Amino acid sequence: MPYVKTRDGNDLYVKDWGSGRPVVLIHGWPLSADSWDPQAMALAEAGYRVISYDRRGFGRSSQPWDGYDYNSLTDDLADVLKGVEVGPDATLIGFSMGGGEVARYMSRHDGRGVVSAALISSVVPYMLKTEDNPYGVPEGQLLEIAAGIKKDRPDFFRTFFKDFFGVGYVTSPVSEATLDWAWRLAMQASLHATLECAKSFGHTDFRPDLPAFRVPTLVIHGTGDKTVPIDPTGRAAAEAIGASQLVEYDDAPHGLFVTESDRLTADLLTFLSR
C-alpha cells in the first residue's frame, strides 16, 4: 500500500520496510522520506519495521493548498499510523521540521501507540527569537528565507544546502552529488507547501506540547548547526522533557543523516534496543 488517504482526502506516499517493532521516520524541510533511506535500511535490516512517508506537499504526496499548520500535519501522521496499522509499540523519530510533528502528536493525539521518541536536529521547542526565547532565530532571518525562495527558489536551495551540510570554503563533509540529490528532493515539493511549512516550523511554539512527552526520548543535535541552532531547540527540549537523553555531536551541521550517518544509525539502534 504505497499511499495512505488522509482525513481530508489527500494521498500520502508511504514506504514500509522490514518487519518487527515499528519505527516511524518523519523527514525534514524541504526534503522527502528518501532522505531517511540509509537509516531506514539499517533499521529494517536490524529487525525493525520502518515506516517513512512524504509530508503533504512534498515528494510524491498530494500537493493541496491547505493543511500546512502543525495540527493538520500531525493529523496526517495519525492517519499514516492508522492506515499502515501500526500497533501500540511504535517509536516516532522526527528530523528537523519532523520533530514538530512528534511533539504535536504527543499532545494532540496523547501519544497514542508511542513507546519512545527521538528528536534529531529538531525545531522543537521554539525557533523564533522572542523576549522569552532570546536564543531563537530573529524574525528577519525567517523572512529572508521566504523572500529568497520567492525570488529564485532553485538558486536559494543551492546556497541553503551548503549550510545544511556544513560545506565550507576549503572542506566539505558531503560530495557535490549529495548536494545535487538534496536539491532535487527540495525541488519536488510545491512552492506553496515549501513556503507555508517554513512559516510553520519557524513560528510554532511547541513549549506547551513538551509536558506530553511521557516516554523515553532521545535528543540528538549538532553543536555546529547553522540551520536550527542548538540552544533554543535541542538543549531546550532536553531540559524540558523529563525522560530525555541529550547527545550533542561536536561541530556537526544540520544534516546529520548524511554527515554523521553511521554514528546516527548506531545511536538510534542503541536507543531502540533499550
LODOMI-495235 format. One record per atom (N, C-alpha, C, O, CB): residue in three letters; x, y, z. Coordinates in steps of 0.02 Angstrom, whole numbers, plus 50000, padded with zeros to 5 digits. Glycine has a CB too. Layout:
<pts>
ALAXYZ;...
</pts>
This chain:
<pts>
MET500434994050000;MET500005000050000;MET500445006250000;MET500625008750053;MET499525000050062;PRO500625008949940;PRO501085014549938;PRO500785021249959;PRO501155025949972;PRO501365015149869;TYR500125021749963;TYR499805028049982;TYR499305027050038;TYR498975021850042;TYR499465031249921;VAL499265032050082;VAL498755032250134;VAL498325038450122;VAL498585043850108;VAL499085032450206;LYS497675037650127;LYS497205043150118;LYS497115046750185;LYS496965043550235;LYS496525040650090;THR497205053350185;THR497095057150246;THR496365058750257;THR495945057750213;THR497505063650244;ARG496205061050316;ARG495505062550334;ARG495205068150291;ARG494595068650286;ARG495465064450407;ASP495635072250261;ASP495375077550217;ASP495485075950143;ASP495455080350100;ASP495705084250234;GLY495615069450128;GLY495605067150059;GLY496245067550020;GLY496235066849959;GLY495115070850024;ASN496815068750053;ASN497455068950019;ASN497805062250021;ASN497685058150066;ASN497905074450049;ASP498255061049973;ASP498625054849970;ASP499345055949991;ASP499695060149964;ASP498605051849898;LEU499565052150042;LEU500245052550066;LEU500625046250045;LEU500405040650057;LEU500255053350143;TYR501205047350014;TYR501615041849992;TYR501985038750052;TYR502305042350090;TYR502125044149938;VAL501935032150059;VAL502205028650118;VAL502675023150096;VAL502535019350050;VAL501635025750161;LYS503245022750131;LYS503715017250122;LYS503695012950185;LYS503745015650240;LYS504455019950108;ASP503605006550177;ASP503515001950233;ASP503994996150223;ASP503874991650183;ASP502774999350237;TRP504554996250260;TRP505104991550251;TRP505184987050312;TRP505124989450369;TRP505754995250235;GLY505334980750302;GLY505514976250355;GLY504924974050397;GLY504344975350381;GLY506014979450399;SER505084970650451;SER504564968250497;SER504844968350568;SER505454968150578;SER504324961050478;GLY504404968750617;GLY504604969250686;GLY504274975150719;GLY503754977550697;GLY505364969750692;ARG504584977550774;ARG504294983250809;ARG504334989450764;ARG504854990650734;ARG504674984450876;PRO503784993350759;PRO503774998850711;PRO504165005050732;PRO504145007150790;PRO503065000850699;VAL504525007850684;VAL504885014050692;VAL504655018650636;VAL504695016850577;VAL505665013050691;VAL504405024550653;VAL504145029250604;VAL504615035150597;VAL504755038650646;VAL503425031750624;LEU504875036250537;LEU505355041550522;LEU505005047250487;LEU504675046350435;LEU505935038850479;ILE505065053250515;ILE504725059150488;ILE505255064050463;ILE505685066250500;ILE504265062650543;HIS505225065650399;HIS505765069350367;HIS505745076750381;HIS505255079450407;HIS505745068250293;GLY506285080050363;GLY506345087250373;GLY506165091250311;GLY506015088350258;GLY507045088950393;TRP506175097750318;TRP506045102550264;TRP506695104050229;TRP507205104850263;TRP505715109150291;PRO506695104350164;PRO506165103650115;PRO506225097150076;PRO506155096950015;PRO506165109650066;LEU506345091650112;LEU506535085350082;LEU505945080550075;LEU505365082750070;LEU507075082050122;SER506085074050075;SER505565068950072;SER505795062950112;SER506345063150142;SER505405066849998;ALA505395057750114;ALA505575051750152;ALA506225048650127;ALA506565045150165;ALA505025046650147;ASP506415049950065;ASP507035047050038;ASP507655049250077;ASP508165045850076;ASP507105048949965;SER507615054950110;SER508185057350148;SER508365052650205;SER508935052750230;SER508055064350175;TRP507885048650227;TRP507995043850281;TRP508255037150258;TRP508365032750299;TRP507355042950320;ASP508355036050193;ASP508475029350166;ASP509045025450200;ASP508945019650217;ASP508625029850094;PRO509635028450212;PRO510165024550244;PRO509965021950313;PRO510095016150329;PRO510795028750249;GLN509665026350353;GLN509445024150420;GLN508865019150415;GLN508855014250452;GLN509225030150462;ALA508405020350369;ALA507835015850361;ALA508065008850342;ALA507805003950369;ALA507345018550308;MET508535008350297;MET508785001750276;MET509144998250333;MET509044992250344;MET509255002450216;ALA509555001950370;ALA509924998950425;ALA509454996550480;ALA509554991150509;ALA510425003950454;LEU508945000450496;LEU508464998450548;LEU508054992450526;LEU507924987950566;LEU507995004350565;ALA507864992350462;ALA507484986550437;ALA507914980250439;ALA507684974950457;ALA507244987850365;GLU508544980950421;GLU509004975250423;GLU509134972850494;GLU509304967050505;GLU509654977050390;ALA509044977450542;ALA509154975650613;ALA508534972550645;ALA508544970850704;ALA509364981750652;GLY507994971850607;GLY507404968450633;GLY506824972950652;GLY506394970850690;GLY507594964450690;TYR506814979050627;TYR506264983650641;TYR505834984550578;TYR506074983850522;TYR506524990450667;ARG505214986150589;ARG504774988250534;ARG504824995850529;ARG504654999350576;ARG504034985950546;VAL505064998250472;VAL505215005350465;VAL504715008550417;VAL504655006550359;VAL505945006450440;ILE504355013550442;ILE503855017150402;ILE504095024350394;ILE504235027750443;ILE503155016850436;SER504115026650332;SER504265033650319;SER503775036050265;SER503535032050225;SER505015034650297;TYR503645042450265;TYR503145044950217;TYR503325052050197;TYR503665055750233;TYR502435044750246;ASP503095053950137;ASP503185060750113;ASP502645065250142;ASP502045063950134;ASP503175061050035;ARG502845070450176;ARG502375075350203;ARG501945078150146;ARG502175078750090;ARG502755081050241;ARG501325079950162;ARG500905083150110;ARG501275089050079;ARG501595092950114;ARG500225085450141;GLY501225089650013;GLY501555095049978;GLY502265093449956;GLY502575097349920;GLY501575100950021;PHE502535087649978;PHE503235085949965;PHE503285079049932;PHE502835074949939;PHE503645086150030;GLY503835077949897;GLY503955071449867;GLY503395069249822;GLY503195072749776;GLY504065066349921;ARG503135063149836;ARG502635060049793;ARG501935060749821;ARG501465057849794;ARG502805052849783;SER501855064449876;SER501195065349907;SER500795070849872;SER501065074649832;SER501275066949980;SER500145071149888;SER499715076349861;SER499985083249879;SER500335084149929;SER498995075549887;GLN499815088149837;GLN500025094949848;GLN499425099549856;GLN499285103649812;GLN500475097449790;PRO499055098849911;PRO498465103049921;PRO498665110249937;PRO499245111749950;PRO498025100249977;TRP498165114649935;TRP498295121649952;TRP498315122650027;TRP498685127050051;TRP497755126149921;ASP497935118750064;ASP497865119850136;ASP498185114150176;ASP498365108950149;ASP497125120550155;GLY498255115350241;GLY498435109950287;GLY499165109750306;GLY499425104350321;GLY498255103650258;TYR499515115350305;TYR500225115350321;TYR500365117950391;TYR500945119150409;TYR500605119350270;ASP499855118950431;ASP499935120250502;ASP500085113650537;ASP499935108350510;ASP499305123750533;TYR500365114050597;TYR500575107850631;TYR499995103550655;TYR500075097450661;TYR501015109550689;ASN499425106450669;ASN498855102150687;ASN498665097650629;ASN498535091750638;ASN498255106450709;SER498635100550569;SER498455096550510;SER499005091550493;SER498855085750477;SER498335101150450;LEU499625093650497;LEU500175089150481;LEU500205083250530;LEU500375077650512;LEU500835092950482;THR500035084750593;THR500045079350644;THR499445074750635;THR499505068750648;THR500035082350714;ASP498885077350613;ASP498325072950596;ASP498515068350538;ASP498305062550535;ASP497695077050577;ASP498925070850491;ASP499175066650437;ASP499595060950466;ASP499515055150445;ASP499605070850388;LEU500025062450514;LEU500415057250546;LEU499965052050578;LEU500085046050571;LEU500885060250599;ALA499455054250613;ALA498975049550644;ALA498635045250592;ALA498525039350603;ALA498455053350685;ASP498475048250534;ASP498155044450481;ASP498625039250451;ASP498415033750432;ASP497895049150426;VAL499265040950446;VAL499755036150422;VAL499805030250470;VAL499805024450449;VAL500445039450412;LEU499855031650535;LEU499905026350585;LEU499305021650581;LEU499365015550587;LEU499975029250656;LYS498715024650572;LYS498115020550567;LYS498095016750501;LYS497915010950498;LYS497485024950573;GLY498295020150447;GLY498245017150381;GLY498695011150371;GLY498515006350337;GLY498415022250329;VAL499295011250402;VAL499755005650396;VAL499695000850455;VAL500084996150462;VAL500485008150390;GLU499215002150498;GLU499054997850555;GLU499654996850601;GLU499844991250617;GLU498804991050530;VAL499945002550622;VAL500475002350672;VAL500165000550739;VAL499635003150757;VAL500855009150675;GLY500494996150775;GLY500224993850839;GLY500374998550897;GLY500515004350886;GLY500494987050854;PRO500344995950958;PRO500405000151017;PRO501115001051042;PRO501215003251098;PRO499994997251072;ASP501614999451000;ASP502304999651024;ASP502775003150975;ASP503325000750961;ASP502554992651038;ALA502555008850948;ALA502935012350897;ALA503425017350927;ALA503325019950982;ALA502465015950849;THR503955018650889;THR504425024050904;THR504365029250849;THR504395027550790;THR505155021450911;LEU504275035550868;LEU504255041050821;LEU504925044650821;LEU505185046450874;LEU503685045950837;ILE505215045650761;ILE505855049050754;ILE505755054750705;ILE505615053550646;ILE506425044150731;GLY505845060850728;GLY505745066650685;GLY506385070550675;GLY506725072250723;GLY505215071150715;PHE506545071850612;PHE507125075950595;PHE506905083050579;PHE506445083950540;PHE507515072950536;SER507235087950610;SER507125095050595;SER506385096850601;SER506105096550656;SER507375096650524;MET506065098850546;MET505345100450548;MET504945094550574;MET504435095550608;MET505095102450479;GLY505165088450559;GLY504805082550581;GLY504755081750656;GLY504305078350681;GLY505125076550552;GLY505225084850692;GLY505175084650765;GLY504545088050790;GLY504275086250842;GLY505775087950796;GLY504305093050752;GLY503685096450771;GLY503085091850769;GLY502645092150812;GLY503575102350727;GLU503055087550718;GLU502505082750714;GLU502525077850773;GLU502005075850799;GLU502525078850648;VAL503135075850793;VAL503195071350850;VAL502915074750913;VAL502505071850949;VAL503935069350861;ALA503125080950925;ALA502905084550984;ALA502145085650984;ALA501815084551035;ALA503265091350990;ARG501875087850928;ARG501165089250925;ARG500755082750929;ARG500205082750956;ARG500995093050860;TYR501025077250902;TYR500685070850908;TYR500635068750982;TYR500125066051003;TYR501035065350867;MET501165069951020;MET501155067951090;MET500615071651129;MET500325068851176;MET501825069251122;SER500465077851110;SER499955081651145;SER499265080951112;SER498775079451146;SER500145089051149;ARG499235082151047;ARG498585082251013;ARG498265075251010;ARG497655074651014;ARG498665084950942;HIS498685070151003;HIS498435063250999;HIS498635059151059;HIS498605052951058;HIS498675059850935;ASP498855062551112;ASP499015059451176;ASP499535053951168;ASP499545049151207;ASP498385056651207;GLY499975054551119;GLY500505049651110;GLY500255042651099;GLY500585037751117;GLY500955049751170;ARG499675042051068;ARG499365035451060;ARG499815030551023;ARG500035032050967;ARG498695036151023;GLY499945024851053;GLY500335019551022;GLY501085020551023;GLY501455016550994;GLY500115018750953;VAL501325025951055;VAL502035027551054;VAL502365025551120;VAL502135027351174;VAL502135035151041;VAL502915021851114;VAL503275019651174;VAL503945023351183;VAL504245023151237;VAL503405012151171;SER504175026651130;SER504785030651135;SER504815035451076;SER504445034751027;SER505425026151136;ALA505245040551082;ALA505285045751031;ALA505995048251024;ALA506395047651071;ALA504805051551047;ALA506145051050967;ALA506805054150956;ALA506725060550915;ALA506335060850868;ALA507275049250920;LEU507095065650935;LEU507105072050902;LEU507805073250875;LEU508285073950913;LEU506885077850950;ILE507875073350809;ILE508535073950777;ILE508585080650742;ILE508205082150696;ILE508645068150727;SER509065084850763;SER509145091550734;SER508475095150731;SER508315098550682;SER509455091150663;SER508075094350783;SER507365096250781;SER507245103550796;SER507635106750832;SER506985091950830;VAL506705106150769;VAL506495113150782;VAL506155113950849;VAL506035119550871;VAL506035115550727;VAL506005108550883;VAL505675108650948;VAL506165111051001;VAL506745108851001;VAL505385101650967;PRO505965115651048;PRO505275117851058;PRO505085124351024;PRO504485125651015;PRO505155118551130;TYR505565128751004;TYR505355135150976;TYR505945138250939;TYR506475139450968;TYR505095139851032;MET505845139650876;MET506375142550834;MET506415150150839;MET506955153050837;MET506265140650762;LEU505835153450846;LEU505805160750839;LEU506095164350900;LEU505955162450957;LEU505085162950828;LYS506495169450888;LYS506755173550942;LYS506215178150968;LYS505915182050930;LYS507365177550918;THR506085177751033;THR505595182051067;THR505905184151134;THR506455182051151;THR504905178451076;GLU505545188251171;GLU505795190451236;GLU505915184651282;GLU506405184651321;GLU505315195351268;ASP505485179551279;ASP505565173751324;ASP505915167951288;ASP505935162451314;ASP504895171551351;ASN506185169251228;ASN506575164251192;ASN507165167751158;ASN507215167951097;ASN506135160451139;PRO507615170551199;PRO508125175151174;PRO508645172051128;PRO508985175651092;PRO508475178251231;TYR508715165451128;TYR509225162251086;TYR508945159751020;TYR509285156250982;TYR509545156551124;GLY508315161451006;GLY507995159250945;GLY508245163150884;GLY508675167450888;GLY507255160050951;VAL507955161450827;VAL508135164550763;VAL507725170850753;VAL507115170750760;VAL508025159550704;PRO508045176550738;PRO507675182750728;PRO507165182250672;PRO507275178750622;PRO508155188550714;GLU506615185750680;GLU506085185750630;GLU506345187750561;GLU506125185050511;GLU505525190450651;GLY506805192450560;GLY507075194750496;GLY507415189150457;GLY507355188950395;GLY507565200250508;GLN507765184650491;GLN508085179050456;GLN507565174350426;GLN507665171650371;GLN508545175250504;LEU507025173250462;LEU506505168850437;LEU506155172050376;LEU505985168550328;LEU505985167350492;LEU506065178550377;LEU505765181950320;LEU506235181850259;LEU505995181550203;LEU505605189250339;GLU506895181950272;GLU507365181550217;GLU507325174850182;GLU507425174450121;GLU508075182650243;ILE507175169550219;ILE507095162950188;ILE506525163150138;ILE506595161050081;ILE506965157450242;ALA505945165750160;ALA505365166150115;ALA505515170550055;ALA505335168849998;ALA504755168850153;ALA505845176150067;ALA505995180750011;ALA506465177449961;ALA506375178249900;ALA506315187250038;GLY506965173749986;GLY507435170449941;GLY507105165049900;GLY507265164249841;GLY507995167449981;ILE506645161449930;ILE506285156149894;ILE505845159249840;ILE505825156749783;ILE505875151949942;LYS505495164549857;LYS505045167649809;LYS505435170749750;LYS505195170749693;LYS504625173049843;LYS506025173349764;LYS506415176649712;LYS506715171649663;LYS506665172549602;LYS506975180849743;ASP507025166349690;ASP507365161449647;ASP507465155049687;ASP507995153949716;ASP508065164249621;ARG506945151049689;ARG506975145049731;ARG507555140449713;ARG507905138249759;ARG506325141249725;PRO507685138849650;PRO508245134449635;PRO508915137149661;PRO509315133349688;PRO508295133349560;ASP509035143549652;ASP509665146449675;ASP509695146749751;ASP510225145549780;ASP509755153449646;PHE509135148349783;PHE509115148649856;PHE509335141949886;PHE509735141849933;PHE508415150449881;PHE509075136449859;PHE509235129949889;PHE509945127749873;PHE510225123649909;PHE508745124849865;ARG510235130249819;ARG510945128849807;ARG511365131249867;ARG511815127749890;ARG511185132249742;THR511225137349890;THR511585140149947;THR511365136950013;THR511785135450055;THR511495147649950;PHE510725135950021;PHE510445133250083;PHE510765126650102;PHE510935125550160;PHE509685132450076;PHE510835122150054;PHE511085115550070;PHE511835115550088;PHE512075110750118;PHE510965110850013;LYS512195120650070;LYS512885121150092;LYS512925122050167;LYS513335118850200;LYS513245126850056;ASP512515126450195;ASP512485127250268;ASP512175120950300;ASP512405118750353;ASP512075133450287;PHE511675118250268;PHE511315112350293;PHE511805106550307;PHE511745103050357;PHE510775110150243;PHE512275105650261;PHE512765100150267;PHE513455102450288;PHE513925098450287;PHE512815096550201;GLY513525108750308;GLY514155111050335;GLY514715111750283;GLY515295110450299;GLY514385106550387;VAL514535113750223;VAL515035114650170;VAL515395121350181;VAL515065126550187;VAL514705114350100;GLY516055121150183;GLY516455127250191;GLY516835129050128;GLY516735125950076;GLY516935126550248;TYR517265134050134;TYR517645136250076;TYR518195131350057;TYR518395130849999;TYR517945143150089;VAL518445127650107;VAL519015123250096;VAL518805115850097;VAL519005112050053;VAL519555124450148;THR518415113950145;THR518225106950153;THR517465106150152;THR517095110850163;THR518505104050219;SER517255100050136;SER516545098450136;SER516445091350160;SER516795086750138;SER516245099350065;PRO515965090250207;PRO515835083350230;PRO515405079350182;PRO515285073450194;PRO515505083650297;VAL515175082550128;VAL514755078950080;VAL515005080350009;VAL515355085249997;VAL514005081050087;SER514805076049963;SER515005076749893;SER514555081649856;SER514015083349880;SER515005070049857;GLU514775083849799;GLU514355087949756;GLU513735084149734;GLU513195087049726;GLU514745090349694;ALA513805077549725;ALA513225073449707;ALA512695073449761;ALA512105073449746;ALA513445066349692;THR512915073449824;THR512435073749879;THR512065080349880;THR511455080549892;THR512785072649947;LEU512415085849868;LEU512085092349863;LEU511575092449807;LEU511025095149815;LEU512615097949853;ASP511755089549750;ASP511285089149694;ASP510675084949711;ASP510115086749694;ASP511645086349632;TRP510785079449745;TRP510235074949765;TRP509755078649812;TRP509145078349802;TRP510515068649800;ALA510015082049863;ALA509585085649909;ALA509205091149873;ALA508615092349887;ALA510005088649966;TRP509545094649827;TRP509215099949788;TRP508635097149748;TRP508105100149744;TRP509725103349741;ARG508725091249717;ARG508185088249678;ARG507595086349722;ARG507015087249702;ARG508445082049641;LEU507725083749782;LEU507175082149828;LEU506785088549845;LEU506175088549847;LEU507445078849892;ALA507155093949858;ALA506825100249877;ALA506395102849820;ALA505865105649832;ALA507345105449897;MET506625102049759;MET506265104749702;MET505655100549683;MET505255102649641;MET506725105349643;GLN505585094649712;GLN504975090549701;GLN504375093449737;GLN503805092249718;GLN505095083349724;ALA504495097249790;ALA503955099949830;ALA503595105649794;ALA503885108849750;ALA504215102349899;SER502975106849813;SER502625112649786;SER502905119049817;SER503115119049875;SER501865112049799;LEU502915124349778;LEU503155130749804;LEU502745133049863;LEU503015135349913;LEU503135136149749;HIS502085132249858;HIS501655134449913;HIS501785130549977;HIS501835133450031;HIS500915133749893;ALA501845123949971;ALA501985119850030;ALA502655121650060;ALA502725121950121;ALA501975112450011;THR503145123050018;THR503815124850042;THR503785131250084;THR504085131550138;THR504295125749984;LEU503425136150060;LEU503365142550096;LEU502945141850159;LEU503135144450212;LEU503065147850051;GLU502385138350155;GLU501945137650213;GLU502265133550268;GLU502185135150327;GLU501285134450192;CYS502635128450250;CYS502965124350301;CYS503535128150334;CYS503655127350394;CYS503225117850271;ALA503885132350296;ALA504405136550325;ALA504105141250377;ALA504395142450430;ALA504775140550271;LYS503515143850361;LYS503165148150409;LYS502975144250471;LYS503035146750527;LYS502535151150376;SER502745138050462;SER502515134050519;SER503085132150565;SER503035132950626;SER502165127750494;PHE503635129550537;PHE504165127250583;PHE504535133150614;PHE504825132450668;PHE504665122850545;GLY504525138950582;GLY504855144750610;GLY504465148450663;GLY504755152150703;GLY505035149350556;HIS503805147450664;HIS503385151550708;HIS502955147450756;HIS502585150450796;HIS502935155850667;THR502995140850755;THR502585136850800;THR502955135850866;THR503525133550867;THR502395130150768;ASP502615137450920;ASP502895136650987;ASP502675129851015;ASP502085128851030;ASP502665142451034;PHE503155125251021;PHE502995118551046;PHE503105117851121;PHE503035112351148;PHE503415113551009;ARG503265123251155;ARG503395122651227;ARG502785119851265;ARG502875116051312;ARG503585129351255;PRO502165121751245;PRO501595118751280;PRO501505111251267;PRO501155107851304;PRO500965122351261;ASP501815108751214;ASP501755101551198;ASP502225097251238;ASP502105091251245;ASP501875100551124;LEU502765100051264;LEU503285096051295;LEU503065091951355;LEU503315086351363;LEU503845100451315;PRO502605094351398;PRO502395090151454;PRO502055083651432;PRO501995078951471;PRO501915093951498;ALA501835083251369;ALA501515077251344;ALA502015071651328;ALA501815066051315;ALA501105078851282;PHE502665073251328;PHE503165068051319;PHE503225064051384;PHE503545066251431;PHE503855071151299;ARG502915058251385;ARG502935053951444;ARG503265047351428;ARG503145042251461;ARG502225052751471;VAL503685047251377;VAL504045041251355;VAL504795042951350;VAL504965048851344;VAL503765038551287;PRO505225037951352;PRO505945039351341;PRO506055042951275;PRO505785040951223;PRO506355032751343;THR506445048251277;THR506545052551218;THR507285053851208;THR507635056051254;THR506155059151225;LEU507515052551149;LEU508215053851130;LEU508235060451091;LEU507855061451044;LEU508505048051087;VAL508685064851111;VAL508775071251076;VAL509495071351050;VAL509975070951089;VAL508635077351124;ILE509575071950984;ILE510235072350953;ILE510275078750913;ILE509825080450874;ILE510365066150907;HIS510815082450922;HIS510885088950888;HIS511615090550879;HIS512025089250924;HIS510525094650928;GLY511795093450823;GLY512475095650810;GLY512605102550840;GLY512185106950834;GLY512615095750736;THR513175103350872;THR513325109950902;THR513505115050848;THR513495121050862;THR513905109250951;GLY513665112750788;GLY513825117450733;GLY513235118650686;GLY513335120950630;GLY514405114950694;ASP512635116950708;ASP512045117550666;ASP511875124950654;ASP511695128550701;ASP511435113950698;LYS511945127250592;LYS511785134150575;LYS511065134850550;LYS510805140450545;LYS512265136650521;THR510745129350535;THR510055129450509;THR509555129750566;THR509085133650564;THR509925123350465;VAL509655125550616;VAL509245125350677;VAL509715125550736;VAL509935120250759;VAL508775118950678;PRO509865131450763;PRO510355132050817;PRO510155127850878;PRO509565127350894;PRO510425139350838;ILE510645124950910;ILE510525120050963;ILE510235123051027;ILE509855119651061;ILE511155116550979;ASP510395129251044;ASP510185131951108;ASP509435132551117;ASP509165130251167;ASP510505138651119;PRO509065135551069;PRO508345136151079;PRO507965129851060;PRO507355129551067;PRO508075141951038;THR508315124751037;THR507985118751013;THR508215112551051;THR507925110851103;THR508105117750938;GLY508735109251028;GLY508955103051058;GLY509075103451133;GLY508815099351171;GLY509565100651025;ARG509465108351155;ARG509615108951226;ARG509005110851267;ARG508895108151321;ARG510155114151237;ALA508595115351240;ALA507985117351275;ALA507485111551279;ALA507165110651330;ALA507655123251239;ALA507435107551225;ALA506975101851225;ALA507195096751277;ALA506785094251316;ALA506945098651156;ALA507835095151278;ALA508085090051325;ALA507985092351397;ALA507845088251441;ALA508815088651312;GLU508065098751410;GLU507975101351478;GLU507255100851501;GLU507115099751560;GLU508215108551482;ALA506785101751453;ALA506085102051472;ALA505745095151472;ALA505225094251504;ALA505715106551424;ILE506035090251436;ILE505735083651432;ILE506045079251486;ILE506645078151487;ILE505835080451361;GLY505635076851531;GLY505885073251590;GLY506295067151573;GLY506865066551597;GLY505315071251633;ALA506035062651534;ALA506365056251520;ALA506775056751455;ALA506685052851409;ALA505855050551514;SER507225061651453;SER507595062851391;SER508335061651401;SER508605061951456;SER507475069951366;GLN508665060151344;GLN509385059551342;GLN509635064051286;GLN509425063251229;GLN509615052151331;LEU510085068651301;LEU510355073151251;LEU511045070651229;LEU511485069551270;LEU510405080451278;VAL511125069951163;VAL511765068151134;VAL511965073751086;VAL511635074851036;VAL511735061151098;GLU512515077151102;GLU512755082551060;GLU513315080051016;GLU513795076951040;GLU512985088451102;TYR513265081550951;TYR513795079850903;TYR514225086050894;TYR514005090950864;TYR513505077350834;ASP514825085850920;ASP515265091750919;ASP515395094250848;ASP515615090450805;ASP515925090250954;ASP515245100650837;ASP515385104250775;ASP514995101550715;ASP515115103550658;ASP516115103850759;ALA514525096950726;ALA514155093950670;ALA513625098850644;ALA513345102650684;ALA513835087350691;PRO513485098750579;PRO512985103150550;PRO512275100350557;PRO512165095850598;PRO513125104350476;HIS511815102850518;HIS511115100950525;HIS510975093950496;HIS510635089950528;HIS510675106050490;GLY511225092650437;GLY511045086550401;GLY511395080250426;GLY511775077150390;GLY511185087350329;LEU511265078450488;LEU511615072950521;LEU511495066250487;LEU511915061750490;LEU511415072450593;PHE510925065550454;PHE510765059150422;PHE511245057450366;PHE511285051750344;PHE510055059250395;VAL511625062650342;VAL512145061450292;VAL512835062350324;VAL513255057850319;VAL512065066350233;THR512955068050355;THR513635069650379;THR513855065150436;THR514455063850444;THR513665076850401;GLU513395062750476;GLU513555058350533;GLU513135051950526;GLU512895049350576;GLU513415061850601;SER513065049450466;SER512585044150452;SER512715037850495;SER512245035350526;SER512615042250380;ASP513315035450496;ASP513455029250533;ASP513365030250608;ASP513095025850642;ASP514175026850519;ARG513595035850634;ARG513515037150705;ARG512785037950724;ARG512565035250775;ARG513905043450726;LEU512405041550682;LEU511695042450696;LEU511335035750696;LEU510935034350740;LEU511385047250645;THR511475031550647;THR511165024950643;THR511325020850705;THR510885017750734;THR511385021250580;ALA511955020950726;ALA512165017150785;ALA511815019750848;ALA511585015750890;ALA512925017550795;ASP511765026350855;ASP511425029150914;ASP510685027450914;ASP510395026150967;ASP511525036750916;LEU510365027550856;LEU509655025650852;LEU509565018250870;LEU509095016550906;LEU509375027050782;LEU509995013950845;LEU509935006850860;LEU510045005550935;LEU509695001450965;LEU510455002750819;THR510515009050965;THR510635008351037;THR510025010551076;THR509815007151123;THR511255012351059;PHE509745016151057;PHE509145018751091;PHE508555013951083;PHE508205012551132;PHE508955025651063;LEU508445011351024;LEU507895006851011;LEU507975000251049;LEU507474997251069;LEU507835005550937;SER508584998151059;SER508704991751093;SER508524991951166;SER508454986751199;SER509424989651085;ARG508454997951193;ARG508284998651263;ARG507534997851274;ARG507304998351330;ARG508515005451289;
</pts>
